[in-house]
Amino acid sequence: MAHGAVKHDYHLVNPSPWPLVGSIAGVILTMGMVIYMKGLFGLEKGDPWVAIAGFALVIFTMIGWWMDVTKEANAGDHTPVVALGLRYGMILFIASEVMFFVAWFWIFFEQSLFWEHRTLTPAIGNFEGVAEAWKQWPPKGVELVPAFHLPLVNTLTLLLSGTTVTWAHHALQQGDRKSAKIGLALTVLLGILFTSIQAYEYHHILSEKLFYSEEAANAGLYGSSFFMATGFHGFHVLVGTIFLAICLLRLMGGGFSPKQHFGFEAAAWYWHFVDVVWLFLFAFIYVIFGTM
């Protein structure tokens, strides 16, 4: 351990301003979004500046808080018990993210399979109703996104990024910092490539006005669930790319060691989670429902 490290299994953090600052930032961001969408306190609807200020303060809090955690790790305060707690925290966070996507899958399946019923309840246990819904899929006026064009390219991109981040992780565990840097840099580049391809795909969808036909009675709901599921995944890819890029900067600056690199390990867990979610999105939203 480093000089001045604790002599027991637990670490009592020093007084920190970040919980209070983060709470204030959250309130400002929430109020700013209300002002932007509805107007409040005499401020007109559409005014973005309060929301921007709140978002900037949230980012500032995140940077400051995580820097303090990094300093604690470098000082030797992350004992095995503390490190185990950090791992449990990351596992619970990923579990909450899983349930987040379960909700979007649920609404997508409901709107896709039972769109003619408007609600899920009338079709439960009614296999004839489900069969009829499949016969009429897709709704009239809705053009589906080809699964084996850009979505397939993005699938291969994420699968490849999963191998490069694993390579980087194992290289770091073996003390091969050069290979770890190369693998991590490739992962970041592949994350940027995925985001760029998805942005191009969205531009094509919106320019061609897919999902937006007046003849499709439920196209708006189907299109919304499509964009929410794939769009929020794209946002997670963006967050994961930033997460890995910061790990790359820390690695290039001499951070991490074969035995102590939980920051990078957490980023790798998150990235693999993003990979798995995309596989489900590609299989169900693009392939199964997109090729019927």
N, C-alpha and C positions, 0 to 999 in steps of 0.2 A: 504493500500500500504506500501511497505518497505520504510525505511528512505531514504530521498533524491530523492523520486519518483517525476516525473514531475507533474505539477499542471494543465496541459491542456490535451486535447484529442489527441495531436499529439506528436510524438517522432522524434527528429532530431538525427540521429546516429552520433557518434563520427567519426573522420577521420579514415578510415580503409584501410589497404593495400590489402585486399582480392580481390577487383575487378581488380586491376592491376596484382596481382600475378596470379589470375585465368585466365586472358587474356593471360599472358605469358605462363602459363601451357598449355592452349588450343592450342596455336601456336606450342609449342614444341611437343605436342602429335600428332598434325596433320602432322607436318613435319616428325616426327618419323615414322608414319604409311606410308607416301609416301616413305621414305627411305626403310622401310621393304618390301614394295610391288614392288617398281620400282628402288630404288637407287637414290641418290641425293647428290650433293656437294662432289663428290668423294667417298662417302660411298657406299659400294656394296649392292645390293639387298639381303634381308634376314637378315641384321644387325638389331637386335631388341632393342639395348641399348638406343637409343634416344627415341623411343616410350615408353620404360619402364620408363625412367626418366620423360617424360611428364605425363604419367599415375600416377606415384608416386606424382608428384607435384600437379596434379588435386585432388588426394585423400587428400593430405596435406591441400590444400585450402578448400576443403569441410569440413574437420574436424575443422579447425581453424575458419571458417566463422560460422558454426553452433554452435560452442562453444560460440562465441560472442553473437549470437542470444539468446542462453540459458541464458547467464549471464544477458542480457537485461531483459528477462522475470523474472528472479529471483530478479532483482533490482526494479521491478514494472513499467518498461517502457512500457509494453504491455497493454496499456489502451484498453477499449472496441473498440475504433475506429481502433487502430493498430491491435488488434486481428481479427477484421472483415476483414481488408486488408489481413492478413495472410490466412484467410479462403478463400477469393476470389482467392488468388494466388494458393492455393492448388487445388481449383476447376478447375481453368484454366489449371493447369498442368495435372490433370487427364483427362480433356477434350482433351488436345493435345495427350495424350497417347491413348485415344479412337480412334482418327483419325489415329494414327500410326497403330493400329491393323486393322482398317477398310481397310487400304491399302493392308495388307497381306491377309485378307479375300477376297478382290476383286480379287487379282491375283490368289488365290487358286481356287476360283469359275471359273474364266476364264479358267485356265489351266485344271480344272477337267471336266467342262461341254463342253468346246469348243476346247479340245485338238486336235481334228482331223482337225480343221480349221486353226490352228496356231494363228489366231487372233480372237478377239471377234466380229468384225464388220460383217463378212459374216453370222453369226448365229442370229443377232438381228432381231426379228420379224419372224424368220423362225422356227416355232415350230416343223416342220418335221425334221429339222437338229438337234434340241435339242433331239428329241426322238431317232434319230439314234445314237447320241452320248451316250445316256443312255444305249442303247442296247449293245454298244461295251465297256461299262465300266465294269471292269477296263481295261486300255490298256494292250495289250498282253505282257506278261512277267513281269508285275508288281504285286507283292504280297502285299496285304493290311495288315495293322496292326490290329489284333483282338481287337475290341472295348471293349469287356466285360472281358478282362483279366487285365493287368496292368493299362490301361487307366481308367477303372472303379474304380480300387483301388485308383488311384490318385484322381479321382473325389470325392469319399467318404472322402478321406483324407482332401481335401480342403474344402469341405462342413462342415466337423467337425471342422476344424480350424476357419471357419467363426463363428461358435457358441461359441467357446472358447474365441475368441478375443472380441466378443460382451459381453460375460459374464464378462470378465476382465474390459471392459469399464464401464459397469453398476455398477460393484462392486466399481470401483474407484469413480464414481459419488456419490455413497452412503457412501464413506469413509471407505469401507472395503478393506484395503490395502492387507491383507493376501490373500483374494480370487482373487484380481486383479493380484497379483504376480503368483498365481497358474495358473489362466487362461492364462496369458501372456506367462508363461513358457511352457505350453502345446501347445500354438499356435506356438511358436518357434520350438519346437520339431516336430510338424506336418509339418512345412515348411521344415525342414531338411529331414524328411521322404519323402516328395513329391520329392524333388530334387534328393535324392538317388534312388528312384524308376525310375524317368525319366532317370537318368544316366544309370541305368541298362537296361532300354528299348532301349535307343540309342545304347548301346553296342551290344545288340541282333540284332537290325536292321542293323547295319553296319557290324557285323560279318556274318550275313546271306545274306548280299548284296541285301537287298530289295530295290526296286526302281532303281536298276542298271543293268537291263537286256539289252543286245544289241538288242533284238527283240522289245523292247518298244521304239517307235520313239520319244515319248515325256516324257519318264520316268524321264529324268534328270530335266526337268522343273517342273514336278509334285512333284518329290522328294524334289527339292530345296524349293518350296513353302511350302511343309509340314514341312521341317526342320526350315525354317525361322519363320513360324507362331508359332510352338510349342517350338522352341528353344528360341526365344525372350521372349515368355511367361515364360519359365523356368528361363531365366535371371531376369525377373521381380519378380518371386517368390524368387529368391536368394536375390535381393535387398530388397524386403519386409521383408524377414526373418532377414536380418541385421538391418533394420530399427526397427523392433519389439524387437530384441535382445538389441539394444542400449536403447530403451525405458524401457526394463526390468532392465537393469543396473541402469538407472536413478531412477526407482521406488524403487529398492533395496537400493539405496543410499539416499533415503529420498526425492527425487524429486516428482513433481506433487502434486496437491491438487484437491479436488472435484470440485473446481470452475476454476482452472487454470491448464489445462493439454492438451493444443492444440497439442503439439508434439506427444503425444500418440493418440489423436483424428485423426491427419493427417495420422499416421501410420495405424490406423484402417480403414480409408477411402481407403487408397491405397490397403490394403489387401482385402477389399471387392471388389474393382475394379478387382484385380487379380482373385478373385473367379469367378466373372461374366464372364470375358473373357474366363476362362477355360471351363465354362459351354457351351459357344458358340463353342469353339474349339472341345470339346468332342461331342457335338450334331451333328455338321456338318462334321468335318474332320474325326472323328473316327466312329461315328454311321451311319450317312446318307450315306456318300461316302464310308465308310469302310465295309458296309454290303450289298451293291447293288449287 
